[in-house]
């Protein structure tokens, strides 16, 4: 909005020329989202408390009964901060941004319904898993289809560490997009089990893809680094900057001991957005590396369930997802969280290094 209102004034006032630069708008989108989350956070939390939108803790979760009653669905103010900051600073004609907004609101709505059924209606199972997955896949499939209609956007993917390996998925591109977006959404959802555990790595992933989006959207830099140039995808830097800023603002209130939980409305929308951005920047495979914490959480559940069924009752971990395994080993919650953050930052740095290690 500000881009369209103020940039045209650069003809008469050169100071407004700064609105042309993605870097400038990314910085202020981040600051805007951060300020919104910090300023409105207490009001949102109080409203959640008054509406009795409070977390119900299952007896299955180890040592968390003292968290019962903490306001949940805090993902609503993440979505609000991201959307507001993005719309203020982005070029509103950019199709990639609107596709990300579609995922943000669709997955956010699914998470909201799921949270509502659990918190208000007392249905601990929430929204039917089959219905949720169908809607997730349909939304992701629509994004994949639209991407194939954008001139200059092809169906190839990039393999990290290999500069000349770009397999073309052809008709399998849309199913691949669906798998990436839905997989990312549910991986973040599984990770959201401790105070700040999901939002920390999400910020690291968003910051990493912010760099890739900016570089991929610049023809000269993309050519130099031998990564795909994707016209217009640089605007996603602003979206990702807003996501990182909103995440930091939310973390202010979600850090241990949490004053608010994000709920499924936050985790599903966050994961879906990160998956969508990975597809649009053609760095889908890289998501496995930079989002290694999320992958580890998912694999721990798959391995635990598979091994339990195969051995008829035996377990690999004391409990899955894996962060609960470390809880049962006696690790304090803050130690688990910070160590997972450290791993996430290291993985982000390795992911960025792939720009030169080709």
Order of alpha helices (4+ residues) and beta strands (2+ residues): alpha-alpha-alpha-alpha-alpha-alpha-alpha-alpha-alpha-alpha-alpha-alpha-alpha-alpha
